Amino acid sequence: MSDLRLFLKSNKKVKENTKYAATKSLCDKDGKPLEWTIKPLTTTESELIRDDCTVEVPVTGKPGVYRTKLLTSKYMASLIIKSVVEPDLNSSELQDSYGVKNPRDLIMAMIDDPGEYNAFAEFINEFNGFNESIEDKVDEAKNS
């Protein structure tokens, strides 16, 4: 039988923030891509985001029958926004500089290269313990 004390919160390892250069288009004075500070999400935060990004859709040919659908683009953008510590995506100064008024539009404007955005999304997923790729999640959502 295991020692219950080993399961106490004081024994739990804390996952630290990390750095990631989300885009090559934002660089320091030496031309090196700026590193963003990324925090790990909690299970509760992730589930709240998932719930917010899930909708009920009617099943074709079955009146009154619905299935859940994950809005994957909204979900991924929300995971990114909640994970980014720096830059402050809620900064009105930063949003104004890009001509946007919310963090989702800001992240899309800051990382306007689709390949970089997808790579960043994949990094966020992996950092938060999701081993599936974005494509796997899209396929899963389509098949549910």
N, C-alpha and C positions, 0 to 999 in steps of 0.2 A: 504494500500500500504506500502511496506517495505521501510526502509531507505537505500538508495543506499550506503551510507557511511559504512554500516555494511559489505558490500561485498569488501571493499578495502583491498588490500594486507596487509596493516598494521594490520588488524584484523584477518588475517589467522593464525591458529595454525600451528606451525612447528613441524613435527614429528622428534624426536631425534633418534640418533643412539642407537643401543642396543648391548648386548653381547650374545654370544651363543657358547657353547662348541660343536664344530662340530664333534669331534672324541674323543674317550676315549684313543686312542693310542698316543696322544701328551699331555704330562703332565708336570706340574711344578715340582720343587724339592720335594714337599710334596705329589706328586702323584695325585694331583687334575688336571682334564682335563683343558687344556688351553682354555680360552675364546677368541673368535674371535670378532672383532668389525664389526658390520653390519650396513649399512646405508640404509635408505629407497630410493627407486628409484622414479623418477618423471614419470609422464604419458608419456612424450616425450621419456625418456630413454627406458621405457618398449616397446613403440611402435616401436622405432628404432630396438630394439633387435628382436621383433616379425617379422618385415619386413625382417631383415637379415636372419631369420630362416624359412622363408616361400618360398616354391618353387611351380612352376606350374607343374603338372603331367598330362599326357594324360589320358583321360577316355577310358577304354577298350571298343572296339567295336564302338567308335564314333570318327572317324578320324577328326582331327582339333579341337576337343573339349578338354579343359583342366579344371582342378579344382585345387584349392590351397591346399597345404598340409603343415602343420606345422611340422618341424623337431623337435620333442619334446625333445629329448636328447640334441641336440645342444641349443635349446631355454632355457632349464633349466640350463645347464652349463653356458650359457651366463648371465642369471639372477643372478646366484650365483657369478660369477666373477665380475660383475658390482656392486653387493651389498657388497662384502667383502672389507673392508677398511684395516683391519689388521688381519692376516699377509698380507704383500704386495705381491700379487700373480705375480706381474711383476718383482720382485727382481731376478736378474740373480744369485745372491748367493743362494737364496732359490731354484730356479729352478735347478741350477747345483747340489745342494746337493741331489736332487731326480733324477738327470740324465734326465731332461726334458728341453724343450726349449720354452714352452708357458704356459700361465695361465690355459688353459683347461686341459692339461696333468698334470700340477702340482696339481690342485684340485683333480683329479682322483687318483694321487699317495698319496696325503696327507690323503685323506679320501677313503681308499681302501676297506673299509667294505661297501658292497652294502646297507645294512640296515641303517647304519649311513648316507650314502650319500642321500638316499631317505628321511630320517628324516630331514636332513639339507635342502634339496630341499623343503620339505613341510613347514618347518619353514620359509624359504625365501619367499615362496608364500604367506603364511598367513601374515607375517610381511608387505608385500607389498600390502595387501588388497585383495588378491585373495583367495576366500573361497573354491574354487574347489581343490580337491586333484590332484596329478599327474595322477592317474588312470583316473579321470574324463577328464582331458585334453587329455590323450591318446585316450580315447573312443571318445571324441569330434573330434579329428583330424582324426580318422579312419572313422567316419561317415560323414565327410564333403566332 
